[in-house]
Amino acid sequence: MRALFVKGLFPGLLLLALGPAFAADALPRPAAAPWSGSHATRLAALALLQSLNADLLSHDSATLTLERWCAAHRLATPATVVADRVRDVDKQPTVEVRTLLGVSAAEPVKYRRVRLRCGDRVLSEADNWYVPARLTPAMNEALDASDIPFGKAVQALNYRRRTLSAQLLWSPLPEGWETSPPPRTQGSATLDVPPQVLQHKAVLTLPDGTPFSHVVETYTSEVLGFPEPAQARR
């Protein structure tokens, strides 16, 4: 069972079993209400998080992955992800970051923090350290002067993403749930989702393997900001 989760197979099978409630409908979804705290709903939430995690791990652009997620679950119309710059914060690169980027202590490294938003929902916050000398002048200008997502700004580099870690920051179900009987849940209980649910750390590299960016992406509870799947309430 654990192996299926890691490989991303179990979430896909579970979503098929739960039915079309997870698919995008022809009509807009109503505003999301708190999800119930039932075992079935918690299982569905875990499957959804694992599915998003697997999708992020299998694609180089987190921005484009979030746009597909936003569209599939009708989080906003249009399902376009934009980057809101956070300009009042600066984090100097640590020795570890410089080592990951393969630069000396004297070589310039820029820092950029953004909130990736689909409609009015902030889906992730990203800390990004990058080497401007390894980008084109046009890319550097776009990153300095606009709120363009980093992945879109450097897309022409045909970059590759090397994941360093992928961690669920929250699990809807307790450790060992798969070997224990489902707990009894009060009918009025709701699912309490914390602000941060998933975190990825990665290095972006040029096609020849040269690293140019280190990113830490923290995904928020808004990735589950759609109505509770109807099948999970049964």
NUVEX-746236 format. One record per residue (C-alpha): residue in one letter; chain; x, y, z. Coordinates in nm, 2 decimals, decimal comma. Layout:
(rec "A" "A" (X Y Z))
...
***
This chain:
(rec "M" "A" (0,00 0,00 0,00))
(rec "R" "A" (0,27 0,25 0,09))
(rec "A" "A" (0,46 0,16 -0,23))
(rec "L" "A" (0,15 0,24 -0,43))
(rec "F" "A" (0,13 0,59 -0,27))
(rec "V" "A" (0,49 0,66 -0,34))
(rec "K" "A" (0,46 0,56 -0,71))
(rec "G" "A" (0,14 0,77 -0,74))
(rec "L" "A" (-0,07 0,46 -0,84))
(rec "F" "A" (-0,30 0,44 -0,54))
(rec "P" "A" (-0,43 0,80 -0,57))
(rec "G" "A" (-0,52 0,74 -0,93))
(rec "L" "A" (-0,70 0,42 -0,86))
(rec "L" "A" (-0,89 0,58 -0,57))
(rec "L" "A" (-0,99 0,88 -0,78))
(rec "L" "A" (-1,13 0,64 -1,04))
(rec "A" "A" (-1,32 0,45 -0,77))
(rec "L" "A" (-1,47 0,76 -0,62))
(rec "G" "A" (-1,62 0,86 -0,95))
(rec "P" "A" (-1,66 1,18 -1,16))
(rec "A" "A" (-1,68 1,41 -0,85))
(rec "F" "A" (-1,31 1,48 -0,90))
(rec "A" "A" (-1,34 1,57 -1,27))
(rec "A" "A" (-1,41 1,92 -1,40))
(rec "D" "A" (-1,78 1,96 -1,48))
(rec "A" "A" (-1,93 2,17 -1,76))
(rec "L" "A" (-2,08 2,41 -1,50))
(rec "P" "A" (-1,89 2,61 -1,25))
(rec "R" "A" (-1,87 2,46 -0,90))
(rec "P" "A" (-2,04 2,64 -0,61))
(rec "A" "A" (-1,82 2,82 -0,35))
(rec "A" "A" (-1,63 2,57 -0,13))
(rec "A" "A" (-1,76 2,49 0,21))
(rec "P" "A" (-1,55 2,31 0,49))
(rec "W" "A" (-1,50 1,95 0,42))
(rec "S" "A" (-1,64 1,69 0,66))
(rec "G" "A" (-1,40 1,50 0,89))
(rec "S" "A" (-1,52 1,16 0,79))
(rec "H" "A" (-1,27 0,88 0,72))
(rec "A" "A" (-1,38 0,87 0,35))
(rec "T" "A" (-1,32 1,24 0,31))
(rec "R" "A" (-0,98 1,22 0,48))
(rec "L" "A" (-0,89 0,93 0,25))
(rec "A" "A" (-1,00 1,14 -0,06))
(rec "A" "A" (-0,80 1,44 0,06))
(rec "L" "A" (-0,49 1,23 0,10))
(rec "A" "A" (-0,54 1,08 -0,24))
(rec "L" "A" (-0,57 1,43 -0,39))
(rec "L" "A" (-0,25 1,56 -0,22))
(rec "Q" "A" (-0,06 1,25 -0,34))
(rec "S" "A" (-0,19 1,30 -0,69))
(rec "L" "A" (-0,08 1,66 -0,69))
(rec "N" "A" (0,26 1,56 -0,55))
(rec "A" "A" (0,30 1,30 -0,82))
(rec "D" "A" (0,20 1,55 -1,09))
(rec "L" "A" (0,45 1,80 -0,96))
(rec "L" "A" (0,73 1,54 -0,95))
(rec "S" "A" (0,67 1,43 -1,31))
(rec "H" "A" (0,69 1,78 -1,47))
(rec "D" "A" (0,96 2,04 -1,48))
(rec "S" "A" (0,73 2,34 -1,44))
(rec "A" "A" (0,54 2,38 -1,12))
(rec "T" "A" (0,35 2,68 -1,26))
(rec "L" "A" (0,21 2,49 -1,55))
(rec "T" "A" (0,12 2,19 -1,32))
(rec "L" "A" (-0,07 2,43 -1,09))
(rec "E" "A" (-0,26 2,57 -1,39))
(rec "R" "A" (-0,37 2,23 -1,49))
(rec "W" "A" (-0,47 2,16 -1,13))
(rec "C" "A" (-0,66 2,49 -1,11))
(rec "A" "A" (-0,85 2,41 -1,43))
(rec "A" "A" (-0,93 2,05 -1,34))
(rec "H" "A" (-1,08 2,16 -1,00))
(rec "R" "A" (-1,23 2,49 -1,12))
(rec "L" "A" (-1,05 2,69 -0,86))
(rec "A" "A" (-1,08 3,00 -1,09))
(rec "T" "A" (-1,19 3,11 -1,43))
(rec "P" "A" (-0,97 3,16 -1,63))
(rec "A" "A" (-0,74 2,90 -1,47))
(rec "T" "A" (-0,43 3,12 -1,51))
(rec "V" "A" (-0,15 3,11 -1,25))
(rec "V" "A" (0,02 3,45 -1,18))
(rec "A" "A" (0,31 3,53 -0,96))
(rec "D" "A" (0,27 3,81 -0,70))
(rec "R" "A" (0,61 3,93 -0,60))
(rec "V" "A" (0,69 3,98 -0,23))
(rec "R" "A" (0,93 4,27 -0,25))
(rec "D" "A" (0,99 4,35 0,12))
(rec "V" "A" (1,20 4,04 0,20))
(rec "D" "A" (1,55 3,93 0,11))
(rec "K" "A" (1,73 3,61 0,19))
(rec "Q" "A" (2,10 3,59 0,12))
(rec "P" "A" (2,21 3,25 -0,02))
(rec "T" "A" (2,36 3,02 0,23))
(rec "V" "A" (2,68 2,82 0,17))
(rec "E" "A" (2,45 2,52 0,09))
(rec "V" "A" (2,26 2,72 -0,17))
(rec "R" "A" (2,58 2,84 -0,34))
(rec "T" "A" (2,71 2,48 -0,34))
(rec "L" "A" (2,39 2,36 -0,50))
(rec "L" "A" (2,42 2,63 -0,77))
(rec "G" "A" (2,79 2,57 -0,82))
(rec "V" "A" (2,90 2,93 -0,76))
(rec "S" "A" (3,17 3,09 -0,55))
(rec "A" "A" (3,11 3,33 -0,26))
(rec "A" "A" (3,18 3,63 -0,48))
(rec "E" "A" (2,95 3,54 -0,77))
(rec "P" "A" (2,61 3,73 -0,77))
(rec "V" "A" (2,31 3,53 -0,67))
(rec "K" "A" (1,97 3,69 -0,68))
(rec "Y" "A" (1,67 3,61 -0,45))
(rec "R" "A" (1,30 3,63 -0,55))
(rec "R" "A" (1,00 3,54 -0,35))
(rec "V" "A" (0,66 3,50 -0,51))
(rec "R" "A" (0,31 3,38 -0,43))
(rec "L" "A" (0,16 3,17 -0,71))
(rec "R" "A" (-0,21 3,26 -0,73))
(rec "C" "A" (-0,49 3,12 -0,94))
(rec "G" "A" (-0,78 3,37 -0,92))
(rec "D" "A" (-0,79 3,48 -0,56))
(rec "R" "A" (-0,64 3,16 -0,43))
(rec "V" "A" (-0,27 3,15 -0,33))
(rec "L" "A" (-0,17 2,80 -0,42))
(rec "S" "A" (0,20 2,81 -0,33))
(rec "E" "A" (0,48 3,04 -0,20))
(rec "A" "A" (0,82 3,00 -0,36))
(rec "D" "A" (1,17 3,11 -0,25))
(rec "N" "A" (1,40 3,12 -0,54))
(rec "W" "A" (1,78 3,18 -0,56))
(rec "Y" "A" (1,91 3,21 -0,91))
(rec "V" "A" (2,23 3,30 -1,10))
(rec "P" "A" (2,16 3,59 -1,33))
(rec "A" "A" (2,48 3,53 -1,53))
(rec "R" "A" (2,33 3,20 -1,65))
(rec "L" "A" (2,01 3,37 -1,79))
(rec "T" "A" (1,96 3,59 -2,09))
(rec "P" "A" (1,94 3,97 -2,05))
(rec "A" "A" (1,57 3,96 -2,15))
(rec "M" "A" (1,50 3,70 -1,88))
(rec "N" "A" (1,67 3,90 -1,61))
(rec "E" "A" (1,49 4,21 -1,72))
(rec "A" "A" (1,15 4,03 -1,70))
(rec "L" "A" (1,23 3,89 -1,36))
(rec "D" "A" (1,34 4,23 -1,23))
(rec "A" "A" (1,06 4,44 -1,38))
(rec "S" "A" (0,75 4,21 -1,36))
(rec "D" "A" (0,57 3,95 -1,16))
(rec "I" "A" (0,61 3,68 -1,42))
(rec "P" "A" (0,65 3,33 -1,27))
(rec "F" "A" (1,01 3,22 -1,28))
(rec "G" "A" (0,93 2,90 -1,48))
(rec "K" "A" (0,76 3,10 -1,75))
(rec "A" "A" (1,04 3,36 -1,77))
(rec "V" "A" (1,31 3,10 -1,83))
(rec "Q" "A" (1,10 2,85 -2,03))
(rec "A" "A" (1,31 2,91 -2,34))
(rec "L" "A" (1,62 2,76 -2,17))
(rec "N" "A" (1,46 2,42 -2,20))
(rec "Y" "A" (1,56 2,36 -1,84))
(rec "R" "A" (1,53 2,04 -1,64))
(rec "R" "A" (1,42 2,01 -1,28))
(rec "R" "A" (1,60 1,79 -1,03))
(rec "T" "A" (1,39 1,74 -0,71))
(rec "L" "A" (1,59 1,73 -0,39))
(rec "S" "A" (1,30 1,65 -0,16))
(rec "A" "A" (0,92 1,63 -0,16))
(rec "Q" "A" (0,75 1,63 0,18))
(rec "L" "A" (0,39 1,62 0,28))
(rec "L" "A" (0,37 1,87 0,56))
(rec "W" "A" (0,03 1,74 0,67))
(rec "S" "A" (-0,16 1,41 0,64))
(rec "P" "A" (-0,53 1,39 0,67))
(rec "L" "A" (-0,49 1,05 0,83))
(rec "P" "A" (-0,28 0,94 1,12))
(rec "E" "A" (0,03 0,72 1,09))
(rec "G" "A" (-0,06 0,35 1,05))
(rec "W" "A" (-0,41 0,43 0,93))
(rec "E" "A" (-0,39 0,16 0,66))
(rec "T" "A" (-0,37 -0,12 0,93))
(rec "S" "A" (-0,62 0,02 1,17))
(rec "P" "A" (-1,00 0,02 1,16))
(rec "P" "A" (-1,16 0,36 1,05))
(rec "P" "A" (-1,23 0,58 1,36))
(rec "R" "A" (-1,58 0,69 1,44))
(rec "T" "A" (-1,63 1,06 1,35))
(rec "Q" "A" (-1,89 1,30 1,49))
(rec "G" "A" (-2,14 1,40 1,22))
(rec "S" "A" (-2,06 1,77 1,27))
(rec "A" "A" (-1,68 1,73 1,25))
(rec "T" "A" (-1,50 1,92 0,98))
(rec "L" "A" (-1,16 1,86 0,82))
(rec "D" "A" (-0,91 2,10 0,97))
(rec "V" "A" (-0,65 2,17 0,70))
(rec "P" "A" (-0,34 2,37 0,80))
(rec "P" "A" (-0,21 2,66 0,60))
(rec "Q" "A" (0,08 2,46 0,45))
(rec "V" "A" (0,03 2,10 0,32))
(rec "L" "A" (0,32 2,01 0,09))
(rec "Q" "A" (0,68 2,13 0,02))
(rec "H" "A" (0,92 2,07 -0,26))
(rec "K" "A" (1,29 2,16 -0,29))
(rec "A" "A" (1,45 2,15 -0,63))
(rec "V" "A" (1,74 2,27 -0,85))
(rec "L" "A" (1,68 2,38 -1,21))
(rec "T" "A" (1,95 2,30 -1,46))
(rec "L" "A" (2,04 2,39 -1,82))
(rec "P" "A" (2,03 2,10 -2,07))
(rec "D" "A" (2,40 2,05 -2,01))
(rec "G" "A" (2,34 2,00 -1,64))
(rec "T" "A" (2,46 2,35 -1,52))
(rec "P" "A" (2,25 2,46 -1,22))
(rec "F" "A" (2,10 2,81 -1,23))
(rec "S" "A" (1,82 2,81 -0,97))
(rec "H" "A" (1,74 2,66 -0,63))
(rec "V" "A" (1,37 2,68 -0,54))
(rec "V" "A" (1,17 2,59 -0,23))
(rec "E" "A" (0,80 2,57 -0,30))
(rec "T" "A" (0,55 2,55 -0,02))
(rec "Y" "A" (0,19 2,46 -0,12))
(rec "T" "A" (-0,10 2,59 0,07))
(rec "S" "A" (-0,44 2,45 0,18))
(rec "E" "A" (-0,59 2,64 -0,12))
(rec "V" "A" (-0,50 2,35 -0,34))
(rec "L" "A" (-0,80 2,18 -0,18))
(rec "G" "A" (-1,01 2,49 -0,21))
(rec "F" "A" (-1,29 2,33 -0,40))
(rec "P" "A" (-1,61 2,16 -0,28))
(rec "E" "A" (-1,58 1,83 -0,10))
(rec "P" "A" (-1,62 1,54 -0,35))
(rec "A" "A" (-1,97 1,42 -0,33))
(rec "Q" "A" (-1,87 1,05 -0,35))
(rec "A" "A" (-1,66 1,10 -0,03))
(rec "R" "A" (-1,96 1,21 0,17))
(rec "R" "A" (-2,15 0,88 0,11))
***
